Every structure is written in structure tokens, then in C-alpha cells.
Amino acid sequence: MGTAILATAAAVLPWRVPGLDTLALVAWLLSVVVLTVLLAGSLRRPRVALGHGGDPVLAPFYGAPPMALLTVGAATLLVGRDVLGTTAAVTVDWVLWSAGTAAGLVAAVTVPFLQFTRHTGGDGASAGWLIAVVPPMVSASGGALLVPYAPAGQVRLTLLLGCWAMFGMSLIASFVVLTLIWHRLATLRVGPVATAPVLWIGIGPFGQSITAANLLGDAGHGVLPEPYDRAFGALGVLYGVPAWGFALLWAGLAAAVTVRAVRTHLPFSLSWWSFTFPVGTMVTGTSALAAHLHATALALIAVLGYGALLTAWALVAFRTARGLRHGTLARPA
């Protein structure tokens, strides 16, 4: 999902520059390859893939595979249709969205249930907990893109209302988790240096929710009865701008903690991928607000944010490839 977000974010940027479409296409193709390899590896070792439910640290990451399916599906519809054609792209997206939504809903219920009933120990709430509850929000965004392709009438309305319900499900759960994280940080401090990148996950629910609210607002025109179509359309902006402000606050805190960690040597780990997808959701959310409000400042911020996302992705992908090549990926740098 850290690679597919490069494609989706590029597809919705308010300003187009030469080479951007090619970059989006390459990112989409690479994300398809990576997803295929990871799914094949998981299917070959299902016991390993499903054996982390009792681990309080690893269990929340069961939300990551559903988000990968959903993000690649959205990228296929937005970018891949230039290669596959609209009909094939929509079909692929329906399959990935359906599988990702089902798995994401299971993770959003199962992981908190395990936390409530089985998991013990640990240092309290972590930003990693958000990974388990964010998938329904990603489903809401992806579902909004599919609303126009659903059969007209009750099927289309049901899809739209279901996406809004998943929006609320994930948003409120994220608020609860973020409150717990803030309390932990204020009372127990930031913890080990290596965990600093995980704090960036905190902006993910906001960027994704801004994206979802605006996409769902647009999708409601002609589907919801009046005046609710206009009301939900306005909600994307009325919610999005304040949420965008808080996301900037969290990003500032995460950046400060990261700089502090770098000064004391921040070892490379797979947690560095937290620098990609959450930032990508902020780019898509900012792009949506810029498009609805015709705000030049927001458009500029979205473009600059995409530049930061691309830089972060290149760095993390390079370090990951080098770690795989030398067999040091699982060991601290």
C-alpha cells in the first residue's frame, strides 16, 4: 500500500506536471507485483501468516493486508484503466475491494476483541493499533470510486450508505485509539528510538477520512434524495478542513519526535514504511479539498506533499531492497 498510494496520489493531484502519469503507471505496476508476491508467500505459509493473533504487537498489523488490497484496487481503477480498459479495471477493483473490505472488517473487530480479552503486557497504546481500525475507512474511499459503477437504484444507494457507515466506524474508533496514544505519550514518553516512525501512522486516519468524506460527498449526487445529497456533499469540506488542521498538528509532533530520534541514531526497520502511506493519504485528502475549494494554497501543499512522499518512498524502498539483498532487514542497522 505504501507503493500503490504513489499511484493514487499522483492521479488526483490538482496540478499536472510532465512525467506524472508515467510515474503513476510505474508505481501501480510495481504495487501489483509486490502485492502478488506477498499474497503468494502468505498462501504458501498460512500458519505463519495467521499465527500472530496472540502477539499484542503484531496482531494490529492484520489490518495491513486488507489496506494493501484496497489501495491497489483503487490504483487499478484510477491508473490501471489506461492499460486494462475501464471494464477490466472496474472488475479487478470490485474483486480487490470486496476481499479487502471483508478482511478489513474482520480485522477491525477481531483485533480489538483480542486486545480486550487475550493480550497482556506491553507499554500501553501504540500508533500501530490504528492499523487494525483504519481499513474500513480505506474501504469507504475505494467504495466511493465504485458507486458510479454499481447498478442504479437500491444497490447503488446501499453501497453508498455502507461506505458512510464504514467511514463512521473507522473514524470514531480512530479517535478512541488516538486519545489513548496521546495519554500514553504524555505519561510514559515516546519510548524506544526505533518506534519513532510509527507515530506517522497517526495522520493516516485523518488524511484517509478527508479523502473518503469528499469522495463519498461527490458520489452521493443523484444517489441520495434531496437535500441530503447536498448536505453530505458539503460535509466533506466542513469536516475536512478542521481535520486537516489537526493532522498538521500531529504531523508536526511526529516530525519533531523523528528528528529527535535521528539525532540519537534512528535504525532502519520496516517501520520506516510508516513514512509513506499516511503521508500519501494527506496528499489525497489535501488534493480533494483543493479541488472542492479551488484553493491555490492547498493545491501547492498537495504538490509539495507529493514530493515529500516520493522522496520518502525512494529512501525507504532503497533501504528495504538493500536489507533484503544483504539479509539484514530483520536486524537493527
BAKOL-785362 format. One line per field, with one value per residue (C-alpha): residue number from 1; residue in one letter; x, y, z. Coordinates in Angstrom, 1 decimal, decimal comma. Layout:
BAKOL-785362
num = NUM; ...;
residuo = A; ...;
xx = X; ...;
yy = Y; ...;
zz = Z; ...;
***
This chain:
BAKOL-785362
num = 1; 2; 3; 4; 5; 6; 7; 8; 9; 10; 11; 12; 13; 14; 15; 16; 17; 18; 19; 20; 21; 22; 23; 24; 25; 26; 27; 28; 29; 30; 31; 32; 33; 34; 35; 36; 37; 38; 39; 40; 41; 42; 43; 44; 45; 46; 47; 48; 49; 50; 51; 52; 53; 54; 55; 56; 57; 58; 59; 60; 61; 62; 63; 64; 65; 66; 67; 68; 69; 70; 71; 72; 73; 74; 75; 76; 77; 78; 79; 80; 81; 82; 83; 84; 85; 86; 87; 88; 89; 90; 91; 92; 93; 94; 95; 96; 97; 98; 99; 100; 101; 102; 103; 104; 105; 106; 107; 108; 109; 110; 111; 112; 113; 114; 115; 116; 117; 118; 119; 120; 121; 122; 123; 124; 125; 126; 127; 128; 129; 130; 131; 132; 133; 134; 135; 136; 137; 138; 139; 140; 141; 142; 143; 144; 145; 146; 147; 148; 149; 150; 151; 152; 153; 154; 155; 156; 157; 158; 159; 160; 161; 162; 163; 164; 165; 166; 167; 168; 169; 170; 171; 172; 173; 174; 175; 176; 177; 178; 179; 180; 181; 182; 183; 184; 185; 186; 187; 188; 189; 190; 191; 192; 193; 194; 195; 196; 197; 198; 199; 200; 201; 202; 203; 204; 205; 206; 207; 208; 209; 210; 211; 212; 213; 214; 215; 216; 217; 218; 219; 220; 221; 222; 223; 224; 225; 226; 227; 228; 229; 230; 231; 232; 233; 234; 235; 236; 237; 238; 239; 240; 241; 242; 243; 244; 245; 246; 247; 248; 249; 250; 251; 252; 253; 254; 255; 256; 257; 258; 259; 260; 261; 262; 263; 264; 265; 266; 267; 268; 269; 270; 271; 272; 273; 274; 275; 276; 277; 278; 279; 280; 281; 282; 283; 284; 285; 286; 287; 288; 289; 290; 291; 292; 293; 294; 295; 296; 297; 298; 299; 300; 301; 302; 303; 304; 305; 306; 307; 308; 309; 310; 311; 312; 313; 314; 315; 316; 317; 318; 319; 320; 321; 322; 323; 324; 325; 326; 327; 328; 329; 330; 331; 332; 333;
residuo = M; G; T; A; I; L; A; T; A; A; A; V; L; P; W; R; V; P; G; L; D; T; L; A; L; V; A; W; L; L; S; V; V; V; L; T; V; L; L; A; G; S; L; R; R; P; R; V; A; L; G; H; G; G; D; P; V; L; A; P; F; Y; G; A; P; P; M; A; L; L; T; V; G; A; A; T; L; L; V; G; R; D; V; L; G; T; T; A; A; V; T; V; D; W; V; L; W; S; A; G; T; A; A; G; L; V; A; A; V; T; V; P; F; L; Q; F; T; R; H; T; G; G; D; G; A; S; A; G; W; L; I; A; V; V; P; P; M; V; S; A; S; G; G; A; L; L; V; P; Y; A; P; A; G; Q; V; R; L; T; L; L; L; G; C; W; A; M; F; G; M; S; L; I; A; S; F; V; V; L; T; L; I; W; H; R; L; A; T; L; R; V; G; P; V; A; T; A; P; V; L; W; I; G; I; G; P; F; G; Q; S; I; T; A; A; N; L; L; G; D; A; G; H; G; V; L; P; E; P; Y; D; R; A; F; G; A; L; G; V; L; Y; G; V; P; A; W; G; F; A; L; L; W; A; G; L; A; A; A; V; T; V; R; A; V; R; T; H; L; P; F; S; L; S; W; W; S; F; T; F; P; V; G; T; M; V; T; G; T; S; A; L; A; A; H; L; H; A; T; A; L; A; L; I; A; V; L; G; Y; G; A; L; L; T; A; W; A; L; V; A; F; R; T; A; R; G; L; R; H; G; T; L; A; R; P; A;
xx = 0,0; 3,0; 3,7; 0,1; -0,5; 2,1; -0,2; -3,4; -2,0; -0,5; -3,8; -5,6; -3,0; -4,6; -1,6; -0,2; 3,5; 5,3; 6,0; 3,5; 1,2; 4,2; 5,3; 1,8; 1,7; 5,0; 4,0; 0,8; 2,6; 5,1; 2,4; 0,7; 3,9; 4,6; 1,1; 1,2; 4,5; 3,3; 0,0; 1,7; 4,1; 1,3; -0,7; 2,3; 2,7; -0,8; 0,0; 2,8; 0,6; -2,3; -0,2; 0,2; -3,2; -1,8; 1,0; -0,1; 2,5; 1,9; -1,8; -2,8; -0,9; -3,6; -5,2; -2,3; -3,1; -6,7; -5,5; -3,0; -5,8; -7,9; -5,2; -4,0; -7,7; -8,2; -4,9; -6,1; -9,3; -7,6; -4,4; -4,6; -7,6; -5,4; -3,8; -6,5; -9,5; -12,3; -14,3; -11,4; -10,1; -13,5; -13,8; -10,4; -11,2; -14,5; -12,7; -9,9; -12,4; -14,7; -11,9; -10,2; -13,4; -14,3; -10,8; -10,7; -14,0; -12,8; -9,6; -11,4; -13,5; -11,2; -8,0; -9,8; -11,6; -8,2; -6,9; -9,8; -9,8; -6,3; -3,5; -1,5; 1,7; 3,0; 3,5; 0,0; -1,5; 0,7; 0,1; 0,3; -3,1; -4,6; -3,7; -6,4; -9,2; -8,3; -9,2; -12,9; -12,0; -9,9; -12,9; -15,1; -12,8; -12,5; -16,2; -16,9; -15,0; -17,1; -20,5; -21,0; -20,3; -22,8; -26,3; -28,6; -31,2; -31,1; -27,8; -26,0; -27,7; -26,8; -23,2; -23,0; -24,7; -22,4; -19,4; -20,6; -21,2; -17,6; -16,4; -18,0; -16,9; -13,3; -13,3; -14,7; -12,6; -9,5; -10,4; -10,6; -7,2; -5,6; -6,8; -5,2; -1,9; -1,8; -2,3; 0,5; 2,9; 2,1; 2,6; 5,2; 7,0; 7,8; 9,6; 12,5; 14,1; 13,2; 9,5; 9,5; 8,4; 5,2; 3,9; 3,4; 0,6; -1,4; -2,0; -3,4; -6,9; -7,3; -5,9; -7,9; -11,1; -10,8; -10,4; -13,3; -15,6; -15,0; -15,3; -18,5; -19,9; -19,3; -20,7; -23,9; -25,1; -28,0; -28,0; -29,2; -32,5; -32,6; -31,5; -29,2; -27,1; -26,1; -25,6; -23,3; -21,5; -20,8; -19,7; -16,5; -15,3; -16,9; -15,3; -12,2; -10,7; -10,7; -9,5; -6,7; -5,6; -5,4; -3,5; -0,9; -0,5; 0,0; 2,5; 4,4; 4,6; 5,7; 8,3; 9,7; 10,0; 11,6; 14,2; 15,0; 15,3; 17,6; 19,9; 20,4; 20,7; 17,4; 18,0; 16,3; 13,4; 10,2; 8,5; 10,0; 7,2; 5,1; 6,6; 4,8; 1,1; 0,0; 1,7; 0,0; -3,4; -2,7; -1,8; -5,1; -7,1; -5,4; -6,0; -9,7; -10,0; -8,1; -10,4; -13,6; -12,5; -10,4; -7,7; -4,3; -2,5; -4,0; -3,0; 0,5; 0,7; -0,6; 2,1; 4,8; 3,4; 3,6; 7,3; 7,9; 6,0; 8,1; 11,3; 10,3; 9,3; 12,6; 14,6; 12,6; 12,4; 16,2; 16,9; 14,4; 15,9; 19,4; 18,3; 16,8; 19,9; 22,3; 19,9; 19,9; 16,3; 15,2; 18,2; 18,7; 21,0;
yy = 0,0; 2,3; 1,9; 2,0; 5,3; 6,8; 6,0; 7,1; 10,3; 11,2; 10,5; 13,1; 15,8; 19,2; 20,3; 18,1; 18,0; 16,2; 12,6; 12,4; 10,0; 7,7; 7,7; 6,8; 3,9; 2,6; 2,8; 0,9; -1,9; -2,2; -2,3; -5,1; -7,1; -6,6; -7,5; -10,7; -11,8; -11,1; -12,9; -15,9; -16,1; -15,8; -18,6; -20,8; -20,5; -19,8; -21,0; -18,4; -15,7; -16,4; -17,2; -13,7; -13,2; -13,7; -11,2; -7,7; -6,0; -7,9; -8,6; -5,0; -5,5; -7,8; -4,6; -4,0; -6,8; -5,5; -2,0; -3,3; -5,0; -1,9; 0,6; -1,5; -1,9; 1,9; 2,5; -0,1; 1,9; 5,3; 4,5; 0,9; 1,5; 3,3; -0,1; -2,6; -0,7; 0,6; -2,7; -4,8; -2,2; -1,9; -5,7; -6,0; -3,2; -4,9; -8,1; -6,4; -4,0; -6,9; -9,0; -6,1; -4,9; -8,3; -8,9; -5,3; -5,6; -8,9; -7,3; -4,2; -6,4; -9,3; -7,4; -5,2; -8,2; -10,0; -6,8; -6,8; -10,5; -12,1; -9,7; -8,8; -6,8; -4,1; -0,4; 0,8; 2,1; 2,4; 4,1; 0,6; -0,1; 2,2; -0,2; -2,5; 0,0; 2,1; -0,5; 0,4; 4,0; 2,8; 0,8; 3,9; 5,7; 2,8; 2,2; 5,8; 5,3; 2,2; 3,8; 5,1; 1,5; -0,2; -0,9; 2,1; 2,2; 0,4; -1,4; 1,9; 3,5; 0,6; 0,7; 4,4; 4,2; 1,2; 3,3; 6,1; 3,6; 2,3; 5,9; 6,5; 3,1; 3,8; 7,5; 7,1; 4,0; 6,0; 8,9; 6,5; 5,0; 8,4; 9,6; 6,5; 7,1; 10,8; 9,8; 7,2; 9,7; 12,3; 9,9; 7,3; 9,4; 8,4; 5,1; 3,5; 5,5; 2,8; 3,3; 7,0; 6,3; 4,6; 7,9; 8,9; 6,4; 8,9; 11,1; 8,3; 8,2; 12,0; 12,0; 9,0; 10,3; 13,6; 11,7; 9,5; 12,2; 14,2; 11,2; 10,0; 13,5; 13,6; 10,1; 11,0; 13,3; 11,7; 8,8; 10,3; 12,2; 15,9; 17,8; 15,0; 14,8; 18,5; 18,0; 15,1; 16,8; 19,8; 17,5; 16,6; 20,2; 21,1; 18,1; 18,0; 21,5; 21,1; 17,5; 18,7; 21,2; 18,6; 16,3; 19,0; 19,2; 15,5; 15,6; 18,4; 16,3; 13,2; 15,2; 16,6; 13,1; 11,8; 14,5; 13,8; 10,1; 10,8; 12,8; 9,8; 7,4; 6,0; 2,4; 1,3; -1,1; -1,9; 0,6; 3,3; 2,4; 4,5; 7,5; 6,6; 5,6; 8,1; 10,9; 9,7; 9,9; 13,5; 14,2; 12,7; 14,5; 17,9; 17,4; 16,7; 19,9; 21,9; 20,7; 21,5; 24,9; 25,9; 26,9; 27,5; 27,3; 23,8; 22,7; 23,9; 22,0; 18,9; 19,0; 19,7; 16,8; 14,5; 15,5; 14,6; 11,3; 10,4; 11,2; 9,1; 6,2; 6,2; 6,3; 3,5; 1,3; 1,6; 0,7; -2,2; -3,6; -3,3; -5,1; -7,9; -8,2; -8,4; -10,4; -7,6; -6,5; -8,1; -6,8; -3,3; -1,1;
zz = 0,0; 0,5; -3,2; -4,5; -2,8; -5,0; -8,0; -6,4; -5,0; -8,4; -10,1; -8,1; -7,8; -8,7; -10,8; -13,6; -14,5; -17,3; -16,4; -13,6; -15,4; -16,3; -12,6; -11,5; -14,0; -12,9; -9,2; -10,0; -11,8; -9,1; -6,4; -8,3; -8,5; -4,8; -3,7; -5,8; -4,3; -0,8; -1,3; -2,8; 0,1; 2,6; 0,9; 0,9; 4,7; 6,0; 9,6; 9,8; 8,3; 10,7; 13,7; 15,2; 16,8; 20,3; 19,9; 21,1; 18,9; 15,7; 15,8; 14,8; 11,5; 10,3; 9,1; 6,6; 4,0; 3,6; 3,1; 0,5; -1,4; -1,3; -2,2; -5,2; -6,3; -6,2; -8,1; -10,7; -11,3; -11,3; -13,2; -14,5; -16,6; -19,2; -19,7; -18,9; -20,1; -17,9; -17,8; -16,7; -14,3; -12,6; -12,4; -10,8; -8,4; -7,4; -6,6; -4,6; -2,9; -1,8; -0,5; 1,2; 2,8; 4,2; 5,6; 6,9; 8,8; 10,3; 11,4; 12,8; 15,1; 15,8; 16,8; 19,4; 20,7; 21,2; 22,9; 25,2; 26,1; 25,5; 25,1; 28,2; 28,9; 26,7; 27,3; 26,5; 23,3; 20,2; 16,9; 15,5; 17,0; 14,3; 11,6; 12,7; 12,7; 9,6; 6,9; 6,9; 6,1; 3,1; 2,1; 2,3; -0,1; -2,5; -2,4; -3,3; -6,5; -7,3; -6,6; -10,2; -11,5; -9,2; -10,5; -10,2; -7,5; -4,2; -4,9; -5,5; -2,5; -0,2; -1,3; -0,6; 2,8; 3,7; 2,8; 5,0; 7,8; 7,5; 7,5; 10,9; 12,2; 11,5; 12,4; 15,8; 16,6; 15,5; 17,8; 20,7; 19,9; 19,2; 22,7; 24,3; 22,3; 23,4; 27,0; 26,8; 25,2; 27,8; 30,7; 29,5; 26,9; 23,4; 24,1; 22,2; 19,4; 16,8; 17,3; 16,2; 12,6; 13,8; 15,1; 11,5; 11,3; 13,4; 10,4; 8,3; 9,7; 9,1; 5,6; 4,6; 6,3; 4,4; 1,2; 1,9; 3,0; -0,2; -2,5; -0,8; -1,0; -4,7; -5,2; -3,4; -6,1; -7,9; -5,4; -2,1; -2,1; -1,7; 0,5; 1,8; -1,4; -0,9; 2,9; 2,5; -0,3; 2,0; 4,8; 3,0; 3,3; 6,6; 8,2; 6,0; 6,8; 10,6; 10,4; 8,1; 10,7; 13,4; 11,0; 10,6; 14,3; 14,6; 11,7; 13,4; 16,6; 14,6; 12,7; 15,9; 17,5; 14,3; 14,2; 17,9; 17,1; 14,1; 16,2; 18,5; 15,6; 14,2; 13,0; 9,8; 10,1; 8,2; 10,4; 8,1; 5,7; 8,1; 6,3; 3,1; 3,2; 5,9; 4,1; 0,9; 2,4; 3,4; -0,2; -1,5; 1,2; 0,5; -3,2; -2,6; -0,5; -3,1; -5,9; -4,0; -2,7; -5,7; -3,1; -4,7; -1,3; -0,8; -4,3; -3,7; -0,4; -2,1; -4,7; -2,1; 0,0; -3,0; -3,5; 0,2; -0,3; -3,4; -1,5; 1,5; -0,7; -2,6; 0,6; 2,3; -0,8; -1,3; 2,3; 2,1; -1,1; 0,4; 3,5; 1,5; -0,6; 2,4; 4,6; 7,3; 7,0; 10,3; 12,2; 13,6; 11,4;
***
